[in-house]
Amino acid sequence: MSFFTDLAHQYIDGEWKAGSGSWDIIDFNPYDGEKLASVTVATADEVDQAYRAAQRAQREWAATNPYVRRGVFERALRIVEEREEEITEGIIAELGGTRLKAAFELHLTKEFLREAVHLALRPEGRIVPSAEDGKENRVYRVPAGVVGVISPFNFPLFLSMKTVAPALALGNAVVLKPHQNAPVIGGSLLAKIFEDAGLPAGLLNVVITDIAEIGDALLEHPVPSVISFTGSDRVGRHVATVCAAHFKRSILEMGGNSALIVLDDADIDYAVDAAVFSRYVHQGQVCMAANRILVDRAVRAEFTEKFVAKVAGLTVGDPADPATHIGPLINSSQADAISAVVDQAVAAGATALLHGRTEGNLVAPSVLTDLPADSPVLHQEIFGPVALLLPFDGEDEAVRIANDTPYGLSGAVHTGDVERGVALAKRIETGMIHINDGTVHDEAIVPFGGEKNSGLGRLNGESTVDAFTTQKWISVQHGRSRFPF
């Protein structure tokens, strides 16, 4: 596809160029194995070029009238809307996303671009009282400077955009490294969108590369003051450690092991619909996915029967087919890993109500129950189409099971009594939780982030302003201070 070959380049200081590394990243279609493009990796020297270009461009950009900056994001939004079908086909081809998934990702991308339009005008200063006569304390919001962004493969357009666009709108420059499995949709596509929207050269740089080539150069470089990372908690722990050693702010959105809790007074049919979507959207490759579905024993039989029937009816196959619910996992390593998780859980005593087969990168849905209390799968993130059904007796046990995980990203509670649900939700150790809804949500003005191993910091709305700006105190003495010597 020319869409991919045209964009299979590094984008540094406003120029499209080949990397100078010694090997290529091959971009494959995960469904049929078609080679979409190849990209010669960027080196540490090219990472340095990108950061230096960002540093040079950022000073003038920060001084640009925010109404002028705002216009870039208005144009970027129109470009995404005009090219929506082409981008949809790109999401299907590079990510194995279904048409439903592509529409969902594009909707979120456009929502966050709309918010970036407003963010350009959001930072406001304050006048703070002083204990000293004649003194005026001014507190300014100023851009953090240069932001390094590392984005994942699952929702790469959206998750790159939700950091890149706000950071730019607030007066920063950005160096973006997309995931190797999503170099175009998560990387160079954004460069093209903003180039066509009139963003000045140097403000957004995209380096397609790998740690095997650059090591920690992206993290350790002296120019960026903030690193925004989305990915696994294993890699996120390393990112946080390196950032701390170099006195950089890190914003981390990592994995999850979310619980969707079905109480005894829930609308069972509705809860089933919410649970199936929350677990199986984009093949379960979603950090907020409902890994564990907790069901009160009083409604366990009814819920289980309806849940298994609905999951069994999901169509697995070509993501380009509008009838497909479950497309391929991103690569064979992920497919093999998910198959192994199911096989190991069953061997250790779990019951497979559905045991999905694996063909290539297509992994059919599995539903497991009766898991032993010490089963490792209960405590890990499952990045694939596998649901765990766990019974509980009463709210206290539901809370104990839900909190028995090193993660705390999302969750949901289904009940006929909203305030009962809210009271229970307050007891769950998670950054986000939803009453009578699914677990997979993101809204542009609501704080997004996790607890425990699910992340550090928050994004969206005012939280984004906090993440990508810093405060500067300037005092003015209109009279005369008295000094002791």
PyMOL commands that set and color helices and strands:
alter all, ss='L'
color gray80, all
select helices_A, chain A and resi 2-7+44-63+66-82+84-95+99-119+156-169+184-196+211-214+217-220+233-245+268-284+297-312+332-347+376-379+394-403+418-425+462-468
alter helices_A, ss='H'
color red, helices_A
select strands_A, chain A and resi 10-12+15-17+24-28+35-40+126-128+135-143+146-150+173-177+204-206+226-230+249-253+259-262+292-296+351-354+358-359+362-363+366-369+386-392+407-408+411-414+434-435+451-452+455-456+469-477
alter strands_A, ss='S'
color yellow, strands_A
deselect
rebuild
show_as cartoon
